[in-house]
Amino acid sequence: MSEGLGPEGGHSQPAPTITVQDLSDRPAHTPLDRIAPAHTLLEGNTPVEQVSGVVEETSPSSTSSFELVDMEPAPPLYQPVQPHWFYCRRADSKDVWLPFSREDSERLEQALSTGGEEEVVVAVEGERYDVRVRERQRYAVYWEQGPSEVRRCTWFYKGDKDTRYMPYPEEFSTNLEEAYMIAVTLDEWKRKLDFPSGETVILHNPKLIMQYQPIALQDEWVSSPSEQTRPRTVKRGVDNITAEIPDGEPETIDHLVFMVHGIGPACDIRFRSIIQCVNDFRSASLSLLGSHYRRGQEEGRVGRVEFLPVNWHSALHGDATGVDEDIQRITLPSISRLRHFTNDTLLDLFFYNSPTYCQTIVDTVVSEVNKLHSLFKHRHPEFTGAVSVVGHSLGSLILFDLLTNQKTGSGEADRDEGRNRDPCPLTCDALEQALCRMGLQEHLATLQRVDLDLDSLAMCDETDLTDLGIPLGPRKKILSFIRKRHFLQEGRQGTVLLAPGLQAPPDPSEDSPSPTASFGNQSPGASARQQQFLRAQSITSAVDYEYFNVGIGQVSINYPQLAFHPQTFFAFGSPIGMFLTVRGLKRIDPNYTFPTCKNFYNIYHPFDPVAYRIEPMIVSESDLEPMLIPHHKGRKRMHLELKESLTRMSTDLKNNVLGSFRTAWQSLVRMPVAALPPVEDGETTAERSLQETESVHEEAESPGSGEDRGRQVKVGMLNGGRRIDYVLQEAPIESFNEYLFAIQSHLCYWESEDTALLLLKEIYDKLGVAFEQPQQ
């Protein structure tokens, strides 16, 4: 739009002049600026704003098209325009105006009419945003996002290069509406609205209203006179434009899901944030609820599932840690873009394996989840549903480690204790506090009797604790606590010890070691005894059974507690199996389950290079195929069915050929009867061969029923005895080259309707709501 209608500051322009002029007899080549205005009918102040288009689309401009529409009768009476509320979103360096749902728009309109002069706040979009009606700003509730402009829209325009109609500023729309009202009331058209900037809006008739730009404001590269005079189409009311107004969301929330992202600030192939990806996943779930749970919605048993993003990347890479500055100082200047991408994404894997930054990550995730949970309960006090968690890529590993280190408790008091607990009890300074955190407060009097504080306790070895009469179990816990506490302190000072908290006993045959045997100053002639000691005491040991009851996770990390017990944990494209193996965990006990979460699903794409399975670590003696996730339209993809059919056909052909060859060979060599398998009474050899052939066919057909048999296999209690590994069906184009789509496969879950439907089935199955497959 030209400068007259859209200066960036939103300044008001001088009043436009509305004139009446009969334009029907004007020659088509007569310029608009040579038309003499007649009498003035309306003056008023108009704010102006510029909104640019993106794609060319032809608008009617010829006189013949005007005359064709002129033949249509005008409405006999004036009806006020119905406003609709829009909000502005910045996309690809351009402002895009998107409509609120009709329910949200009606609430905003009602608040404007009844709110008076005081500011009114209206919750919109499932109460994830608040709109300050007087301020005309929209604010996010659950995540950090800048405010966006909100507009009460009645008039719209679309230019040659616009793909959608854009709303005019409110004051400008008011002036257009007044001019339209006068034209309808007096039944006088061919009305021209002139702006001081040179813009002209002509009301030819109720259904044809055009806006013209002055030639001076056209782009310099436009050379054709016909292009210079192309008008913009103007429409009145949202019902007269092609606007995709979203459906309103059900008010009832049946389930709450927190979604934790993986490495880097971007979550999909389009480099979108976790907020945008979760918004898409939420939209897909709403659509699937309408198609697969329609009956439940009609009966009032199905509301919706709320998905909220959990962002930990910004806290790790923020100014508080200073890690980005430290990494930048040591980064080489060559291939700067690739190095920046590596520092911003791939290094998150190394940060999570660092005790210092891993503690920051888990503390941030739990703090953010608990904060969101508290805020959600405050805004939805009527919510009584369960809560689940979703982790993608590294986010799934973070959640897995957190869930394996949750403390079991009964009731809200235990969860309040987890909420108020110090996020890092290894840093406690008081001896009594430290013993309470380890559950050893009964030994406080024993230690105080010999005047031991926390610092002097750190210098005790196992012999000293034995002399004090402390039993073996508590003694091991104290030693483990001392070891981790000392390592955490040294790690935060920037020194990483090979043997944190403990030093190797000096060998009499060698010189005394330095006070801190750090990585860089270990003497080359270290004895084999010292090296063996360091290996035994290294904190990189994968499993610390002395301190953690479950024995999974990084042993130098204190895992904070969630404020709730999750119902289900969903892992998308997860490397959990690989990390557990690297930590030295070869097998998961079939009886093991998360302390506070009873359900676990490992969901992955078959070409995902980051995903690993879980079930082989539980049932190693059985070669189980993963469960195939059904297509959301109710069947396998056609190319997979074709592949299975060809495989079955080739198997049948091979069995038939081998059977015929075996029969022919037996008849040629005339093997002795004693070498043949025994034949039952009344059974001929030919009948026996026929039965063998039929059994082969049955074995060949058995893979078709493998899915049903797979559901009955018990693979431990990590998912309540049910299957854990679930694989998506690849798209037809992906099957041509699995390497080409590897990266995309790792980022596909946010837009996967099959994945969203699996989550909904798990959630609503527990609520007793039946799943419906829609008719195709």
TORLONU-242138 format. One record per residue (C-alpha): residue in three letters; x, y, z. Coordinates in steps of 0.001 Angstrom, whole numbers, plus 500000, padded with zeros to 6 digits. Layout:
N
ALA/X/Y/Z
...
# end
This chain:
776
MET/500000/500000/500000
SER/501239/503537/499430
GLU/502702/505856/502015
GLY/499429/507722/502367
LEU/497749/504685/503912
GLY/500538/503191/505899
PRO/503394/505158/507491
GLU/505238/502970/509967
GLY/504509/505226/512890
GLY/500758/505017/512323
HIS/500387/508819/512182
SER/497001/510231/511340
GLN/496639/511977/507995
PRO/494547/515003/507041
ALA/490899/514288/506363
PRO/490047/512640/503060
THR/487612/514359/500764
ILE/484613/512411/499521
THR/483180/513717/496268
VAL/480339/512637/493995
GLN/481243/512280/490345
ASP/479477/510376/487570
LEU/482260/508177/486215
SER/480207/505897/483999
ASP/480637/508077/480867
ARG/484316/508793/481429
PRO/486555/507356/478692
ALA/488644/504453/479907
HIS/491889/506313/479148
THR/491031/509400/481244
PRO/493407/509603/484242
LEU/491807/509738/487678
ASP/493693/512891/488650
ARG/491904/514851/485867
ILE/488448/514172/487245
ALA/487136/517349/488855
PRO/485606/516819/492295
ALA/482026/517844/492963
HIS/480497/518757/496305
THR/482112/517547/499545
LEU/480047/515193/501717
LEU/482293/513994/504510
GLU/485496/514938/506238
GLY/487283/513151/508998
ASN/490694/512136/510361
THR/492068/508809/509176
PRO/495050/506860/510484
VAL/496953/505028/507818
GLU/499101/501970/507654
GLN/501025/500123/504973
VAL/500623/496391/504404
SER/502475/494746/501537
GLY/501488/491735/499442
VAL/503528/488737/498316
VAL/502019/487090/495217
GLU/500591/488668/492057
GLU/496887/488314/491390
THR/494942/490200/488702
SER/492318/492694/489883
PRO/489488/493992/487674
SER/490347/497358/486177
SER/488521/497798/482890
THR/485439/499953/482443
SER/483548/497017/480984
SER/483945/495058/484200
PHE/482625/498054/486132
GLU/479551/498272/483930
LEU/478921/494552/484220
VAL/478754/494740/487989
ASP/476764/497977/487843
MET/473822/495994/486482
GLU/473404/494158/489799
PRO/470846/495746/492121
ALA/472063/497406/495295
PRO/470760/496465/498712
PRO/467676/498509/499532
LEU/468613/499276/503147
TYR/471866/499985/504921
GLN/473040/497269/507320
PRO/475971/497979/509683
VAL/479054/495957/508891
GLN/479867/493018/511172
PRO/483407/493468/512545
HIS/485876/490623/513014
TRP/489041/490761/515092
PHE/492460/489974/513628
TYR/495984/489807/515047
CYS/499290/490520/513329
ARG/502049/487937/513056
ARG/505499/488568/511640
ALA/506416/485938/509043
ASP/509276/486050/506553
SER/509960/489730/507339
LYS/506353/490649/506529
ASP/503263/491332/508576
VAL/500536/488734/508152
TRP/497084/489389/509572
LEU/495271/486311/510845
PRO/491693/486121/512107
PHE/490633/485015/515555
SER/487987/482323/515784
ARG/484416/483532/515698
GLU/484012/482721/519383
ASP/487098/484743/520344
SER/486054/487604/518052
GLU/482617/487760/519660
ARG/484166/487825/523116
LEU/486470/490671/522110
GLU/483596/492626/520579
GLN/481471/492129/523675
ALA/484324/493245/525943
LEU/484808/496378/523836
SER/481137/497321/524030
THR/480708/496656/527755
GLY/484152/497486/529132
GLY/483818/501257/529246
GLU/487045/503255/529417
GLU/488865/500768/531655
GLU/491246/498196/530226
VAL/489685/494785/529669
VAL/491689/491566/529327
VAL/490145/488729/527295
ALA/491636/485233/527162
VAL/491751/483895/523585
GLU/493032/480879/521647
GLY/492388/478338/524373
GLU/493484/480852/527042
ARG/497064/480665/525790
TYR/496965/484377/524951
ASP/495508/487451/526624
VAL/494260/490435/524628
ARG/494224/493892/526164
VAL/491231/495274/524317
ARG/491856/499010/524779
GLU/495560/498646/524146
ARG/494928/496466/521093
GLN/497779/494132/522014
ARG/497959/490329/522299
TYR/500271/488753/524908
ALA/501433/485144/525304
VAL/500698/483514/528646
TYR/502892/480411/528854
TRP/506030/481417/526931
GLU/508160/484433/526129
GLN/506929/486189/523012
GLY/506682/489821/522068
PRO/503230/491435/521974
SER/501415/491549/518656
GLU/498954/494130/517359
VAL/495234/493381/517409
ARG/492761/495097/515109
ARG/488980/495332/514881
CYS/488533/494870/511128
THR/485630/495822/508860
TRP/487212/496779/505503
PHE/489853/494864/503560
TYR/491914/495244/500406
LYS/493957/492992/498142
GLY/496485/494154/495578
ASP/497981/492521/492516
LYS/500715/490819/494498
ASP/498718/489886/497599
THR/497618/486334/498342
ARG/495056/487336/500938
TYR/492951/490322/501876
MET/494590/492670/504363
PRO/492623/494763/506868
TYR/492609/498548/506776
PRO/493377/500519/509957
GLU/490329/500994/512136
GLU/489918/504764/511668
PHE/490351/504448/507925
SER/487734/501683/507899
THR/485398/503931/509856
ASN/485631/506613/507166
LEU/485025/504053/504439
GLU/481991/502763/506298
GLU/480553/506276/506663
ALA/481016/506922/502947
TYR/479402/503584/502160
MET/476460/504331/504460
ILE/475822/507677/502727
ALA/476027/506055/499300
VAL/473560/503326/500250
THR/471179/505707/502006
LEU/471093/508231/499153
ASP/471526/505560/496491
GLU/474249/507693/494976
TRP/477310/505828/493690
LYS/480308/506724/491526
ARG/481602/508224/494745
LYS/485288/509119/495014
LEU/487292/509313/498231
ASP/490492/511353/497818
PHE/493379/511271/500277
PRO/495974/514024/500601
SER/498667/511474/499796
GLY/497166/510931/496377
GLU/495311/507704/497158
THR/491845/507397/495679
VAL/489027/505024/496610
ILE/486042/504856/494261
LEU/482708/503345/495273
HIS/481343/502237/491906
ASN/478505/500203/493435
PRO/477932/498061/496543
LYS/479944/495164/495120
LEU/482689/497005/493272
ILE/484906/499305/495268
MET/488446/500001/494067
GLN/491485/501801/495395
TYR/493917/503531/493024
GLN/497488/504553/493702
PRO/498997/507715/492222
ILE/501572/507193/489496
ALA/504248/508972/491514
LEU/504099/506272/494182
GLN/504468/503326/491805
ASP/507628/501269/491720
GLU/510261/502759/489437
TRP/510826/499488/487547
VAL/507170/499381/486394
SER/507191/500693/482837
SER/503795/499680/481457
PRO/501101/502383/481857
SER/498490/499662/482321
GLU/500430/498277/485283
GLN/500733/501749/486799
THR/496981/502165/486982
ARG/496072/498711/488270
PRO/493694/499174/491207
ARG/493341/497271/494440
THR/490146/495437/495218
VAL/488315/496656/498320
LYS/485866/494488/500238
ARG/483500/495237/503088
GLY/483106/492721/505913
VAL/484924/489460/506610
ASP/482135/487417/504995
ASN/482988/488889/501576
ILE/486641/487808/501590
THR/488305/484410/501475
ALA/489563/484348/505055
GLU/490269/481030/506760
ILE/488615/481651/510109
PRO/489754/478949/512555
ASP/487288/476901/514513
GLY/486978/477655/518180
GLU/488545/475273/520679
PRO/486427/473340/523203
GLU/486545/474888/526639
THR/486877/471546/528440
ILE/490451/470260/528699
ASP/490703/466509/529207
HIS/494479/466154/529376
LEU/497623/468290/529644
VAL/500852/467473/527795
PHE/504242/469168/528203
MET/506558/468915/525174
VAL/510342/469228/525617
HIS/512484/469996/522567
GLY/515840/468522/521556
ILE/519114/470135/520533
GLY/519252/473657/519179
PRO/516710/476491/519043
ALA/514986/475126/515904
CYS/512803/472035/515987
ASP/511960/471190/512380
ILE/513326/471319/508855
ARG/511948/474852/508433
PHE/513954/476070/511447
ARG/510860/476928/513452
SER/510837/477310/517209
ILE/509357/474855/519690
ILE/506380/477217/520098
GLN/505443/477066/516417
CYS/505954/473300/516211
VAL/503778/472658/519252
ASN/501113/474928/517780
ASP/501050/472747/514665
PHE/500875/469574/516742
ARG/497992/471019/518746
SER/496131/471963/515566
ALA/496600/468443/514184
SER/495226/466916/517378
LEU/492150/469184/517273
SER/491473/468126/513698
LEU/491868/464440/514580
LEU/489519/464779/517538
GLY/486877/466131/515184
SER/487315/463255/512735
HIS/488086/460269/514996
TYR/486173/461170/518172
ARG/483122/462862/516697
ARG/480650/460768/518651
GLY/482463/461479/521902
GLN/482318/465201/521149
GLU/478614/465035/520370
GLU/477994/463198/523640
GLY/480039/465735/525574
ARG/482665/463207/526688
VAL/485530/464624/524603
GLY/486920/468126/525003
ARG/490487/468695/523890
VAL/494100/468049/524843
GLU/496307/471001/525702
PHE/499942/470900/524554
LEU/502445/473349/526065
PRO/506085/473825/524949
VAL/509010/473625/527367
ASN/512056/475628/526278
TRP/515409/474990/527970
HIS/517797/476036/525176
SER/517522/479776/525828
ALA/518393/479336/529514
LEU/521489/477262/528691
HIS/522742/479695/526048
GLY/521705/482859/527866
ASP/523822/485447/529613
ALA/523475/483671/532977
THR/525759/480797/531992
GLY/528047/482708/529638
VAL/528743/479489/527767
ASP/528250/481054/524342
GLU/530918/483661/525016
ASP/533327/481003/526252
ILE/532743/478862/523166
GLN/533014/481853/520834
ARG/536478/482737/522150
ILE/537849/479358/521125
THR/535940/478973/517842
LEU/537993/479165/514659
PRO/537066/481943/512208
SER/536854/479675/509144
ILE/533542/478218/507882
SER/531813/480537/510320
ARG/528251/479549/509431
LEU/528893/475855/509935
ARG/530708/476486/513198
HIS/527893/478717/514434
PHE/525371/475988/513607
THR/527492/473423/515451
ASN/527901/475636/518500
ASP/524184/476378/518627
THR/522905/472820/518131
LEU/525274/469854/518258
LEU/527143/471132/521311
ASP/523980/470674/523357
LEU/524770/466949/523385
PHE/528158/467641/524956
PHE/526663/470140/527381
TYR/524252/467491/528615
ASN/527164/465128/529263
SER/528908/467852/531251
PRO/527940/467666/534939
THR/527889/471442/535317
TYR/525689/472221/532326
CYS/523642/469051/532666
GLN/522593/470290/536086
THR/521569/473585/534481
ILE/519528/471764/531842
VAL/517617/469470/534186
ASP/517013/472290/536660
THR/515659/474468/533843
VAL/513383/471747/532476
VAL/511869/470896/535854
SER/511559/474537/536873
GLU/509848/475416/533583
VAL/507496/472424/533696
ASN/506514/473090/537299
LYS/505974/476789/536562
LEU/503784/476011/533542
HIS/501856/473414/535523
SER/501180/475880/538326
LEU/500139/478614/535892
PHE/497878/476227/534017
LYS/496169/475102/537237
HIS/495683/478746/538190
ARG/494019/479597/534866
HIS/492037/476338/534776
PRO/491027/475625/538381
GLU/488345/473220/537160
PHE/490922/470952/535480
THR/490986/467461/536990
GLY/492648/465513/534161
ALA/496006/463766/534052
VAL/499327/465136/532779
SER/501761/463540/530331
VAL/505178/464531/528974
VAL/506695/464364/525493
GLY/510385/464590/524664
HIS/511928/464925/521224
SER/515498/463798/520553
LEU/517696/464973/523450
GLY/514567/466172/525237
SER/513433/462560/525560
LEU/516732/461610/527214
ILE/516373/464508/529653
LEU/512891/463352/530602
PHE/514002/459725/530845
ASP/516766/460618/533311
LEU/514377/462810/535287
LEU/511677/460154/535490
THR/514098/457438/536560
ASN/515220/459631/539444
GLN/511845/460779/540755
LYS/510931/459911/544322
THR/507782/457928/544931
GLY/505335/459528/547322
SER/501704/459500/548250
GLY/499576/462571/548093
GLU/500069/466251/547432
ALA/502392/466705/550399
ASP/505149/464682/548777
ARG/504785/466625/545558
ASP/504929/469900/547499
GLU/508125/468656/549102
GLY/509558/468019/545638
ARG/508504/471482/544534
ASN/510132/473240/547459
ARG/513295/471145/547529
ASP/516606/472816/546801
PRO/517288/472128/543107
CYS/520845/471083/543952
PRO/521117/469485/547428
LEU/524753/468605/546769
THR/525528/472269/547409
CYS/523992/472364/550910
ASP/526313/473776/553566
ALA/524830/472441/556794
LEU/525667/468935/557969
GLU/522132/468386/559240
GLN/520651/469482/555922
ALA/522973/467170/553990
LEU/522116/464162/556133
CYS/518398/464891/555816
ARG/518708/464988/552045
MET/520365/461574/552139
GLY/517808/460215/554591
LEU/520495/459681/557255
GLN/519415/462198/559879
GLU/519567/459507/562563
HIS/523387/459609/562324
LEU/523582/463352/563008
ALA/524202/462901/566731
THR/527021/460431/566046
LEU/528868/462919/563837
GLN/528221/465892/566116
ARG/529568/463941/569074
VAL/533051/464077/567511
ASP/532603/467713/566325
LEU/532341/466886/562615
ASP/530902/469511/560287
LEU/530336/469205/556542
ASP/533872/470284/555613
SER/535557/467894/558020
LEU/533216/465107/556933
ALA/534477/465618/553384
MET/537975/464634/554577
CYS/536843/461365/556148
ASP/537452/458057/554451
GLU/535677/454758/554872
THR/537914/453734/557786
ASP/536992/456864/559746
LEU/533287/456276/559208
THR/533665/452636/560225
ASP/535394/453659/563448
LEU/532428/455928/564209
GLY/530139/452906/564020
ILE/528222/453954/560890
PRO/526790/450891/559096
LEU/527846/449877/555606
GLY/524795/451223/553730
PRO/524802/454739/555208
ARG/528589/454758/554971
LYS/528466/454162/551215
LYS/525864/456896/550786
ILE/527985/459413/552680
LEU/531100/458588/550663
SER/529189/458871/547410
PHE/527717/462197/548485
ILE/531140/463559/549409
ARG/532604/462446/546115
LYS/529865/464116/544037
ARG/529811/467295/546120
HIS/533534/467804/545750
PHE/533362/467177/542019
LEU/530488/469620/541601
GLN/532405/472324/543452
GLU/535536/471771/541406
GLY/533559/471620/538169
ARG/531962/474994/538825
GLN/535411/476461/539425
GLY/536468/475273/535973
THR/538696/472372/537122
VAL/537673/468842/536259
LEU/539400/466199/538307
LEU/540144/462729/537135
ALA/539117/461370/540497
PRO/536667/463882/541934
GLY/536735/464266/545656
LEU/539307/461545/546278
GLN/543004/461339/545583
ALA/544949/458214/544843
PRO/547077/456987/547714
PRO/550680/457968/547013
ASP/553039/455258/545894
PRO/556171/455225/548111
SER/558353/454556/545086
GLU/557309/457759/543313
ASP/557330/461465/543978
SER/554398/462972/545791
PRO/551589/463934/543435
SER/550305/467468/543162
PRO/547400/468464/545440
THR/544945/468340/542546
ALA/545503/465592/540012
SER/543826/467422/537153
PHE/543704/466298/533553
GLY/546551/468496/532380
ASN/549202/467887/535032
GLN/549227/464161/535653
SER/552815/463005/535720
PRO/553869/460817/532802
GLY/555281/458241/535183
ALA/552074/457625/537098
SER/552086/454171/538505
ALA/549743/451434/537394
ARG/548308/451415/540898
GLN/547384/455101/540676
GLN/545867/454732/537213
GLN/543794/451791/538403
PHE/542579/453842/541341
LEU/541587/456736/539096
ARG/539680/454441/536780
ALA/537829/452919/539701
GLN/536852/456281/541145
SER/536078/458139/537904
ILE/532673/459780/537857
THR/532210/458757/534245
SER/531087/455410/535590
ALA/527712/454820/533980
VAL/525759/453489/536936
ASP/526015/454421/540594
TYR/523935/451867/542444
GLU/525021/453237/545815
TYR/523322/456598/545462
PHE/520447/456177/543014
ASN/517837/453572/543726
VAL/517205/452973/540018
GLY/520802/453120/538886
ILE/520162/455123/535697
GLY/521312/458649/534964
GLN/524410/460763/535381
VAL/525765/460075/538836
SER/527076/463587/539528
ILE/523683/465210/538944
ASN/520987/465858/541469
TYR/517654/465441/539729
PRO/514906/467793/540977
GLN/511356/466611/541450
LEU/508327/467286/539278
ALA/505238/468780/540889
PHE/503031/465989/539486
HIS/503131/462328/538539
PRO/503031/461970/534744
GLN/500569/459486/533343
THR/502517/458697/530157
PHE/505938/459509/528726
PHE/506163/459730/524921
ALA/509619/459778/523306
PHE/509949/461058/519711
GLY/513055/460092/517717
SER/514833/459190/520928
PRO/518504/458198/521487
ILE/517715/456805/524951
GLY/518757/453248/524076
MET/522117/454393/522714
PHE/522910/456599/525710
LEU/522026/453844/528181
THR/524320/451458/526323
VAL/527157/453999/526284
ARG/526703/454470/530029
GLY/527343/450768/530464
LEU/523764/449605/530981
LYS/523433/446434/528920
ARG/519978/445351/530025
ILE/516861/446831/531618
ASP/515209/444692/534242
PRO/511806/443531/532913
ASN/510286/444391/536294
TYR/511613/447949/536246
THR/509196/450849/535888
PHE/509472/454587/536376
PRO/508810/455497/540015
THR/506071/458021/539189
CYS/505112/457222/535576
LYS/503600/453906/534514
ASN/503467/454262/530731
PHE/506215/454770/528165
TYR/506116/454883/524343
ASN/509194/455030/522138
ILE/507980/456453/518791
TYR/510315/456798/515841
HIS/510520/457068/512061
PRO/512226/454094/510370
PHE/514802/456377/508714
ASP/515498/458541/511773
PRO/519307/458469/512283
VAL/519038/459533/515926
ALA/516385/457052/517057
TYR/517155/453774/518845
ARG/514971/450972/520153
ILE/514270/450084/523782
GLU/512639/446625/523699
PRO/515823/444667/522781
MET/517352/445924/526046
ILE/514479/444300/527950
VAL/513761/441149/525933
SER/517143/440316/524446
GLU/516368/436679/523710
SER/513455/437495/521389
ASP/513736/439263/518026
LEU/510624/441428/518154
GLU/509618/443689/515322
PRO/508400/447139/516456
MET/504710/447891/516432
LEU/503626/449556/513189
ILE/501706/452789/513828
PRO/498529/452749/511703
HIS/497950/455477/509186
HIS/495462/458029/510477
LYS/493194/457223/507521
GLY/492863/453656/508708
ARG/495158/451475/506607
LYS/498734/450851/505646
ARG/500238/453057/503031
MET/499771/451591/499568
HIS/503479/451215/498817
LEU/503980/449224/502032
GLU/501105/446913/501168
LEU/502594/446437/497703
LYS/505985/445667/499204
GLU/504472/443057/501551
SER/502499/441505/498711
LEU/505618/441167/496570
THR/507546/439701/499491
ARG/504789/437167/500162
MET/504565/436310/496457
SER/508297/435709/496170
THR/508237/433555/499304
ASP/505380/431442/497940
LEU/507128/431064/494587
LYS/510364/430013/496258
ASN/508590/427480/498457
ASN/506725/425999/495496
VAL/509913/425677/493434
LEU/511800/424107/496327
GLY/508944/421727/497030
SER/508765/420597/493404
PHE/512532/420190/493240
ARG/512582/418157/496457
THR/509841/415840/495192
ALA/511605/415314/491874
TRP/514933/414661/493570
GLN/513408/412099/495928
SER/511831/410224/493045
LEU/515142/410163/491155
VAL/517429/408921/493886
ARG/514796/406515/495254
MET/515831/406976/498874
PRO/515249/403988/501230
VAL/511973/403945/503095
ALA/513810/403918/506409
ALA/515252/407356/505645
LEU/511841/408873/505103
PRO/509967/410434/507991
PRO/507512/408056/509633
VAL/504069/407952/508076
GLU/500979/407699/510191
ASP/498616/404815/509693
GLY/496371/405352/506714
GLU/498517/408213/505432
THR/500321/408148/502094
THR/503648/409739/501312
ALA/501966/412111/498852
GLU/499579/413259/501570
ARG/502508/413822/503882
SER/504292/415947/501244
LEU/501110/417931/500750
GLN/500902/418622/504484
GLU/504526/419736/504539
THR/503861/422133/501681
GLU/500824/423557/503479
SER/502835/424058/506655
VAL/505453/425971/504687
HIS/502721/428209/503297
GLU/501405/428818/506798
GLU/504877/429842/507953
ALA/505207/432157/504963
GLU/501903/433802/505818
SER/502717/434145/509494
PRO/504346/437627/509195
GLY/500960/439009/508277
SER/499701/438135/511730
GLY/502883/439199/513466
GLU/501343/442494/514534
ASP/498557/440739/516409
ARG/501027/438388/518065
GLY/503299/441329/518852
ARG/500555/442994/520864
GLN/500369/439936/523128
VAL/504114/439830/523859
LYS/504986/441097/527310
VAL/508100/443276/527209
GLY/508559/444208/530835
MET/506731/446701/532994
LEU/508179/449919/531597
ASN/504888/450365/529722
GLY/502725/448259/531983
GLY/503539/445030/530124
ARG/502563/446470/526732
ARG/504730/447135/523702
ILE/507136/450081/523849
ASP/508652/450575/520393
TYR/506308/452049/517788
VAL/507469/452836/514250
LEU/505854/455245/511792
GLN/505147/454310/508186
GLU/507435/456068/505750
ALA/505865/458119/502994
PRO/506056/456749/499423
ILE/508610/459333/498308
GLU/510797/458584/501345
SER/511081/454907/500384
PHE/513030/455763/497213
ASN/516084/457045/499100
GLU/516217/456697/502861
TYR/519503/458634/503119
LEU/518030/461652/501372
PHE/515220/461952/503925
ALA/517204/461018/507033
ILE/517396/464502/508559
GLN/513799/465269/507676
SER/512754/461973/509282
HIS/514193/463103/512606
LEU/512151/466316/512484
CYS/508869/464951/511109
TYR/507055/464215/514383
TRP/505678/467722/514943
GLU/503562/467542/511781
SER/502818/463807/511883
GLU/499102/463115/512174
ASP/499873/459441/512800
THR/501951/460382/515841
ALA/499294/462761/517149
LEU/496601/460108/516739
LEU/498656/457561/518711
LEU/498894/460041/521591
LEU/495162/460714/521477
LYS/494328/456992/521463
GLU/496529/456395/524501
ILE/495002/459366/526340
TYR/491347/458670/525592
ASP/491597/454903/525990
LYS/492348/455569/529644
LEU/489295/457848/529766
GLY/487075/455115/528362
VAL/486298/456920/525103
ALA/486116/454700/522035
PHE/488140/455444/518928
GLU/486229/455795/515658
GLN/487716/455244/512219
PRO/486039/457695/509836
GLN/484616/456436/506569
GLN/486782/457243/503568
# end
